[in-house]
Amino acid sequence: MVEDDILFDRTGGLGLVLLNRPKALNALTLEMVDVFDRQLLAWAQDCAVRAVVVEGAGERAFAAGGDIQRICEAGWAGDSYTSTFFWDEYILDWRVFHYPKPYVALIDGIAMGGGVGVSVLGSHRVATERTVFAMPETGIGFFPDVGATWFLPRLPGKLGLYLAMTGARLGGADSYYAGIATHYVPSARLVELKAALAAAPLDGKDIEVNHAEVSAVLDRFSENPGPPPVAQIRAAMERCFSETSVEAVLDALEGEGGEWAEKTRNAMLAKAPISLKVAFEQYRRGGTLDFDAALALEYRMSQAFMRGHDFFEGVRALILDKDNRPAWRPGALSEVTADVVAGYFSPADEELAFDNNPVRRFAET
């Protein structure tokens, strides 16, 4: 890891985290994940740190995912990085979700993939006019992870399934409307907001007081983001995405007609057939699971995808070679049987387990 890829600081009772790879849109490497997790654990045990604020460097991104090129290279080489990365990333996500102190993510820019796990799972999420939220994984032959099994089914109506199937992007107003963000603050006021959080009368012992104080500060800064564009398509979305299979959703979109339905249908047809059917089943199961069970299931799924073809082909075609011609295997939804889908939820060689220790990488060194 480049030494300054992730930076930590303290001001008042705040622990500050800066994801600092702006040229890479602050995408998370394994080394960043591990250092981040270790720092969160240390701050959780430090009474002088009463809340955590996380942001991304630059003006474009909070964090736009994980280091998928390195994951692909490891997969092609048969390296264990393909298991270690997801294990450690999901442990970090688990820690963010269960963090005992206020965890404030300033989502001022792109939040996708790995960036979603270290923002949307926190207790307080601040959107701005520059926020771009998306779960585009089905487009590269993968599935919505980093806790999406739990949080997508809990978004309003069928919005979560729509996001999983299409990779559609939400701006700041939409993110606030959906509950992805808890507050909306203009980007120009974030420096002032951080100063107000640092000056807040946070208590060294009473965690509930700290959460209430942080919420009060954010409430003072939060503004009305204006009408959410996604609200205009909610009725059609509910009609089409309430169907009981991927094929039925596509048929409903064709029957719906209109520009949005056609665009949405075409977006789905460009995704990996296996990813669409696995993500559809993932969404169905996720609504009945608690967070820990959902994340453990995602580790199983990640390792099944690492054994497959489509993730590596999707990254090659869309990210590395950029020919935009992925050769999915299989290439048709009709070839993705129920048994094939079930295989992606089968137990992994090692099941993800949770405890209050740092990620495995540090535990072993």
Salt bridges, closest charged atoms under 4 A:
GLU31 OE1 - ARG70 NH1 2.99
ASP34 OD2 - ARG361 NE 3.15
ASP37 OD1 - ARG95 NE 2.70
ASP46 OD2 - ARG10 NH1 3.50
GLU55 OE2 - LYS194 NZ 2.61
ASP108 OD2 - ARG130 NH2 2.46
GLU192 OE1 - ARG189 NE 3.37
ASP219 OD1 - HIS183 NE2 2.81
GLU223 OE2 - ARG189 NH1 3.83
GLU238 OE2 - ARG234 NE 3.14
GLU247 OE2 - LYS277 NZ 2.72
GLU254 OE1 - ARG265 NH2 3.85
GLU256 OE2 - ARG239 NH2 2.55
GLU281 OE2 - ARG284 NH2 2.61
GLU281 OE2 - ARG285 NE 2.78
ASP292 OD1 - HIS98 NE2 2.73
ASP310 OD1 - HIS309 ND1 2.94
GLU313 OE2 - ARG316 NH2 2.89
ASP321 OD2 - ARG316 NH1 2.90
ASP323 OD2 - ARG316 NH1 2.74
GLU350 OE1 - ARG360 NH1 3.01
GLU351 OE2 - ARG300 NH2 2.68
